[in-house]
Structure formats: C-alpha cells, structure tokens
C-alpha cells in the first residue's frame, strides 16, 4: 500500500509539474538480491557452472540502468551494466580446483547498492601429471632435464620431483607445466616421478603421482690414488711421503685434487699433489685423496700408525709437600721409549725456564732449595730432533706454621661451657690444631679454608683449671709447635647474696642515716640494685669492682619503714637476690627525752604541791633557823652523809624520798634520828657531804 502511494505521488507530481521531471531524483528500491550456482555448488572437474545473480528492483522507469559485479573471495572478477530486468548470468567453463572459493553478487542503481550472501563453490578432481625426461642414460655427474605437466589445471601450482620416493626438487609456478634440471645422486638406475598441488587459499589440493621414468647413471672410469711411504712400520722422526694422483683416462671436464689429514688441508692441484715431512705421533689418523670433476666426487683414504720414540715426559716433585727454602727434587721421565731405535743415552731432559735454582743430579733429576714464591717448571725431552714437553708443574711452597696463640672467645664462666680459639698468625693450610689439658689431648681440628677457625668447647670447675689448657699447631712433617698456657679470667657466677643493715634493726631511729650493704660471692665487676617491696624501679643501681657496696639513705623518717632487698649481676649474667629485710624506723632520742622530761616536770610539780600542803598543816615550826640533832645515846663519830648528784636536788639521806630542807629530820648510820637545821656549807657543787652528829 505504501509503495502504491509513493508511485501515485510521483505520477501526480509529473502531471502537474511537467517541467520539473528531469530535475527530480529518481526513486529506486533494491530488494531480494540472491546468487545461485547451476547445476550445483559441488561439481566435478570439467563441469560448466553458471552463476545467476537475481535482484528485484522497484522503479518508476522500466529501462533503469543497473550495474552488476561478481566477487570471488572478496575480489571483483566480473562487472556488467544492464538496463533490463533479466538476471545476470556468469559462466565458468570446465571448472578446475582453482575455481574453488566463495562467490557473491552486488547490484548498484541510482546510488543504491545491495549485495547477496556469499556462496561456496567446491570443485573436485585433478588431472594426473605427466613426466618427461630428455635422457634415459647419462654419465656420472651429468644433469637431465625433467618436465612435469598438469594438463588443464590453472592457478598457483607447486610441482614436486622424486628420486626413488625421495623428494629432490620443489618449485612453484602459475602455469600447469614446469621444466627443471636434475643431477642424480649416485651411479646406478634411478626411478623418477613427479606430483603437484594446487593452492587455493586457505586450502591446497594434491594430485596423484605421475608416471615413473627410469634413468641410468654410468660411472666415470677414473679414480684418485693415495700412496704413503714408507709402507712398513713408521717411527717418530722417519721421513714421511704421501702422494695423491689420478688413475684412468682424463675427463673432458676440469678436475681438482685435494690431499688432507683430518680437517687439515695438506695440498691441492689438478693432476698430482703430495706431502713430505717428519713423522710424528700426532700424525696418527686418516689421509684422504679427493677428486672432484664437476659435481662428481671420488676419494681414496689411507691410515698410518706412527710409533713413538719416547712418550711425553712427566715431571714430578718430592717431597709431596714443599715448604719454603727446603730441599726439593724434580724428576723428569718418559715412561716408554722405542729401544730398538733409541738408546737410553740418546734421550736428554732439561728444565724450562733454564735459569733455575735447581741443578742436575742425574738423568732427568734436578735438586735444590725451593724458592719462597710459587714457581712453574716444564720438562723438555729431546731425541733425534723430536722434542716433547711435559705439562706445566706448578709448585706452591708452603709456609711453616708459627707458634699458635690460645685465647678464650667471649668469657669463661665457671661451670659453664665456653670456647677456646687456637690460631697461628702465619702458616699454609691445612693446619691441624690440637687442644691439650695438661698432658691429655682433648680434641683436634683441621683448618682447611682461609677464614676457618680452630674452636674448642670446654668447661672448668675451678678457676685455676684455666691455666692447664694449651694447644699445638702442625702443617708439615716438622714437630708441632706448642702455645703458652691459657691466661684468662674465669668468671665465678654470683651466689650467697646478703643484705646487711647499719645501724642494727633495733637501733634505727628517725633522722639517722641508714646504710644498706649488699654483698655477694663471685667475680667482679658486679652490678648491684636495691629495691623496696611495692616499687618496680630500683632505688639505686651501681657497678662495683668489689663484691659488696652500699646504698645510703639520709635523714630517716617513718615513711622509710618497709621491706628491702637487693639484686646483683656480673658477667656470668646470672641474677641473685637477697632475702627480704624489714626495717622499722623508731622515734628519735630527743623526742623520747623531751617526753621523759615533761613527765618529770609534771611529777615535780605534783611533789611541790604535796609538800606545800603538808607544811601548811604543821605550822610555823618548820621555820627553825638551825639544825639540831638530839640522839638518845649519841656517839661522837656518828654522822649523816648526804649523797649529792649534779642533776638532782639534795634528798633525805636516810630515806631518799624527799629533798632535805631546814627543820627536817633524818636517821644516822647508827639509827639515831637527826634533824636538819641548816647546812653550813654550799653543797651545790659536791657529790656528798658528811654532817657531824650532835646529840
């Protein structure tokens, strides 16, 4: 319906505007384009195939010009312009494998294009190739011309030629025929055939084999001849002659002769070549005489065996271990010799370099002092102009070991295992070090590497045992060298820690100075630490070169009371701890005296008050002015002794209870009562005073 409206609109526009038809754009619709293959898309060789391109073109004009293009594998192979609506036919006559591929059709009209889907054509079958050669019988080295034909085939073709089923040639051409030159490998009859393959990207199609042709190759009646003189047993030093020549009629082509031994070319020429020289043991091997005539190669080989006059000398040294500036002997000798050709006196030996410190001491024997440095020698043996050298002998004189030194690695701790090092400053490796304790051999270490050390692990139970260790070193046949005795400090681990307090625990008072002395048994230096229970950090840390030291606390107070202990550590790395000590800080003495004095003062006041009360009751009779003593039966020598002290008042001598005052009575030594009226003297500075008795 839409198409009909479009055509109607175009006709009306043409009718009402006839002058504008030429300028208006033509309307073309391309649809339903397809490509077909007749009779089929799979055909055999020599079939005629037609490609039909059909398209449905919708247009106002009946005679619309349209362009057809046929493609094979994406490449345009045919193009045609037509103004009819008939299908486009493209003919492939007698198709071949080379026509295989994917085909498609494209139509273009008024700027519009449409392309069909691709369709693959498959052609089967190839023609059998045919082989021709120009000669059936050829001389050795000659070439033949072979022609291989693939009748009717087209495209890119690979041809293959075979000799007795072995491929000998391959060529690629764009035709169905090829001509090649072939040279057959050897004398005799050879069967030749060919085949081909057509390459159609991405495939290839191979034909069957062609007919086989027999070709005979005849041998040339010419050969190389190798001759070696002398024919019999050859000795070193004999003159050797080798010749290479040609036997047979001379060929028409140019020939070349080569004489070689192994990989060494000795001579070359056209008719005869030769080699002359002195026979050597290294000449043992094959000689080859090679003849080349064009591509023809012939050879003759011969083997010789040369008997040695004498073997390659060997150079040895004795003793096996050579030390600096010691006697050495070098011996040069050939192990075998041809006695039938060579007497012993005909063989001589010498050392190289000739300027040597060693002098001959016999046939092949050289003696002297070894040098201080490494040296290289070679032995040279000579007889009948034959010279042979030994391998280079490198002698490295060793350095005698020096007296070893013995020491402790790290620290020696009593009762623990420690390491002893035994080492010499100079000496060639290997060196054997032996550790001894007294006269007993404990162990032996062999030092074989430059940075290796002789280390021994031991232990001691007493400090004086350390001096019993010695070591010896040996790297030669000489007597071993002994070190001095081991001199090292043996660290005794700490033990028996004791914390001592000064002053004594019962005498510690406020404002005193406290000394905490920490002592241990063991080897100094010792690091001491003092702790108070309840505190993580130490109160003090100090290192001492003695087994004890102290920590002092100045001006004690009640706050210093607590539990104390100390720890100690030395180079044995063992930590010991003392027992806990409880310290109680008591009251200061002056505080005690103050409290006692205060108590005495109170007591004194109480006594005074009591006395005053007593005297007020007795009246004024206590006011008597003198002291009178009236005993019942007095004696002239009776007296009252009053003991005085500097710090107290005068007390009643009889009772010691109350101070002596005027008017008080006392009792004498004889039991007579006395009364004190007055003291005639000043007793303030006297310790005692005797008062005469009066009745």
C-alpha positions, 0 to 999 in steps of 0.5 A: 500500500505504501509503495502504491502511494509513493508511485501515485505521488510521483505520477501526480507530481509529473502531471502537474509539474511537467517541467520539473521531471528531469530535475527530480531524483529518481526513486529506486528500491533494491530488494531480494538480491540472491546468487545461485550456482547451476547445476550445483555448488559441488561439481566435478572437474570439467563441469560448466557452472553458471552463476545467476545473480537475481535482484528485484528492483522497484522503479518508476522507469522500466529501462533503469540502468543497473550495474552488476559485479561478481566477487570471488573471495572478496575480489571483483572478477566480473562487472556488467551494466544492464538496463533490463530486468533479466538476471545476470548470468556468469559462466565458468567453463570446465571448472578446475580446483582453482575455481574453488572459493566463495562467490557473491553478487552486488547490484548498484542503481541510482546510488543504491547498492545491495549485495547477496550472501556469499556462496561456496563453490567446491570443485573436485578432481585433478588431472594426473601429471605427466613426466618427461625426461630428455635422457634415459642414460647419462654419465656420472655427474651429468644433469637431465632435464625433467618436465612435469605437466598438469594438463588443464589445471590453472592457478598457483601450482607447486610441482614436486620431483622424486628420486626413488620416493625421495623428494629432490626438487620443489618449485612453484609456478602459475602455469600447469607445466614446469621444466627443471634440471636434475643431477642424480645422486649416485651411479646406478638406475634411478626411478623418477616421478613427479606430483603437484598441488594446487593452492587455493587459499586457505586450502591446497589440493594434491594430485596423484603421482605421475608416471615413473621414468627410469634413468641410468647413471654410468660411472666415470672410469677414473679414480684418485690414488693415495700412496704413503711411504714408507709402507712398513712400520713408521717411527717418530722422526722417519721421513714421511711421503704421501702422494695423491694422483689420478688413475684412468683416462682424463675427463673432458671436464676440469678436475681438482685434487685435494690431499688432507689429514683430518680437517687439515688441508695438506695440498691441492692441484689438478693432476698430482699433489703430495706431502713430505715431512717428519713423522710424528705421533700426532700424525696418527689418523686418516689421509684422504685423496679427493677428486672432484670433476664437476659435481662428481666426487671420488676419494681414496683414504689411507691410515698410518700408525706412527710409533713413538720414540719416547712418550711425553715426559712427566715431571714430578716433585718430592717431597709431596709437600714443599715448604719454603727454602727446603730441599726439593727434587724434580724428576723428569721421565718418559715412561716408554721409549722405542729401544730398538731405535733409541738408546737410553743415552740418546734421550736428554731432559732439561728444565724450562725456564733454564735459569733455575735454582735447581741443578742436575743430579742425574738423568732427568733429576734436578735438586735444590732449595725451593724458592719462597714464591710459587714457581712453574717448571716444564720438562723438555725431552729431546731425541733425534730432533723430536722434542716433547714437553711435559705439562706445566708443574706448578709448585706452591711452597708452603709456609711453616706454621708459627707458634699458635696463640690460645685465647678464650672467645667471649668469657669463661664462666665457671661451670659453664661451657665456653670456647677456646680459639687456637690460631697461628698468625702465619702458616699454609693450610691445612693446619691441624690444631690440637687442644691439650689439658695438661698432658691429655689431648682433648680434641683436634681440628683441621683448618682447611679454608682461609677464614676457618677457625680452630674452636674448642668447647670446654668447661672448668670447675675451678678457676685455676683449671684455666691455666692447664689448657694449651694447644699445638699447631702442625702443617708439615712433617716438622714437630708441632709447635706448642702455645703458652698456657691459657691466661684468662679470667674465669668468671665465678657466677654470683651466689650467697647474696646478703643484705646487711643493715647499719645501724642494727634493726633495733637501733634505727631511729628517725633522722639517722642515716641508714646504710644498706650493704649488699654483698655477694660471692663471685667475680667482679665487676658486679652490678648491684640494685636495691629495691623496696617491696611495692616499687618496680624501679630500683632505688639505686643501681651501681657497678662495683669492682668489689663484691659488696657496696652500699646504698645510703639513705639520709635523714630517716623518717617513718615513711622509710619503714618497709621491706628491702632487698637487693639484686646483683649481676656480673658477667656470668649474667646470672641474677641473685637476690637477697632475702627480704629485710624489714626495717622499722624506723623508731622515734628519735632520742630527743623526742623520747627525752623531751617526753621523759622530761615533761613527765618529770616536770609534771611529777615535780610539780605534783611533789611541790604541791604535796609538800606545800600542803603538808607544811601548811598543816604543821605550822610555823615550826618548820621555820627553825633557823638551825639544825639540831640533832638530839640522839638518845645515846649519841656517839661522837663519830656518828654522822649523816652523809648526804649523797649529792648528784649534779642533776638532782636536788639534795634528798633525805639521806636516810630515806631518799624520798624527799629533798632535805630542807631546814627543820627536817629530820633524818636517821644516822648510820647508827639509827639515831634520828637527826634533824636538819637545821641548816647546812653550813656549807654550799653543797651545790657543787659536791657529790656528798657531804658528811654532817657531824652528829650532835646529840 
